[in-house]
């Protein structure tokens, strides 16, 4: 006699509209508000970015996007404080990412 094994049961797989709607509700509940940074925190982030740019050190970047806090590691390639823009190359895919400085929450050296 063979064992039956584990059977999977997906009750909503036949109704894709409801499945999509439930996923939207779950994502909405996971959203967090964007934290407000003090002047001191912004100065520290700016100092870390400039130092990482000149020394080519790898940094942890935490930024806010679409209601979520995202952390990535990478190298800073360009910083424009007046234009509120910086460019970093992520470690995983080695892609250039342009971001606004206002989206950045934290920057730390590895």
NORURTA-V9789 format. One record per residue. N is the residue number from 1. SS is DSSP state (H for helix, E for strand, - for the rest). D_CENTER is the distance of its C-alpha to the mean C-alpha in Angstrom with 2 decimals. Layout:
[[N & SS & D_CENTER] [N & SS & D_CENTER]]
This chain:
[[1 & - & 50.72] [2 & - & 47.01] [3 & - & 44.18] [4 & - & 42.27] [5 & - & 38.81] [6 & - & 35.86] [7 & - & 35.75] [8 & - & 32.60] [9 & - & 32.97] [10 & - & 30.58] [11 & - & 32.29] [12 & - & 30.01] [13 & - & 29.72] [14 & - & 32.69] [15 & - & 31.19] [16 & H & 28.02] [17 & H & 27.90] [18 & H & 27.79] [19 & H & 25.17] [20 & H & 22.85] [21 & H & 23.74] [22 & H & 23.03] [23 & H & 19.53] [24 & H & 18.89] [25 & H & 20.38] [26 & H & 18.30] [27 & H & 14.97] [28 & H & 16.48] [29 & H & 17.39] [30 & H & 13.95] [31 & - & 12.66] [32 & - & 12.56] [33 & - & 13.89] [34 & - & 12.30] [35 & - & 13.86] [36 & - & 16.55] [37 & - & 16.95] [38 & - & 20.47] [39 & H & 22.09] [40 & H & 22.25] [41 & H & 18.53] [42 & H & 17.94] [43 & H & 20.75] [44 & H & 19.41] [45 & H & 16.02] [46 & H & 18.22] [47 & H & 20.56] [48 & H & 17.99] [49 & H & 16.68] [50 & H & 20.34] [51 & H & 21.45] [52 & H & 18.82] [53 & H & 19.95] [54 & H & 23.58] [55 & H & 23.54] [56 & - & 21.06] [57 & - & 19.41] [58 & E & 16.17] [59 & E & 13.49] [60 & E & 10.52] [61 & E & 7.99] [62 & E & 6.12] [63 & E & 5.29] [64 & E & 6.26] [65 & E & 6.43] [66 & - & 9.25] [67 & - & 9.93] [68 & E & 6.94] [69 & E & 5.31] [70 & E & 2.14] [71 & E & 4.63] [72 & E & 6.29] [73 & E & 9.97] [74 & E & 12.05] [75 & E & 14.94] [76 & E & 15.42] [77 & E & 17.85] [78 & E & 18.61] [79 & E & 18.39] [80 & E & 20.20] [81 & - & 20.51] [82 & - & 23.01] [83 & - & 21.11] [84 & - & 17.87] [85 & E & 16.10] [86 & E & 14.77] [87 & E & 14.29] [88 & E & 12.72] [89 & E & 13.47] [90 & E & 11.15] [91 & - & 13.25] [92 & - & 13.15] [93 & - & 14.23] [94 & - & 15.35] [95 & - & 14.19] [96 & E & 14.24] [97 & E & 11.37] [98 & E & 12.73] [99 & E & 10.96] [100 & E & 12.78] [101 & H & 13.38] [102 & H & 13.49] [103 & H & 9.76] [104 & E & 9.37] [105 & E & 9.97] [106 & E & 10.97] [107 & E & 12.07] [108 & E & 14.30] [109 & E & 16.50] [110 & - & 16.64]]
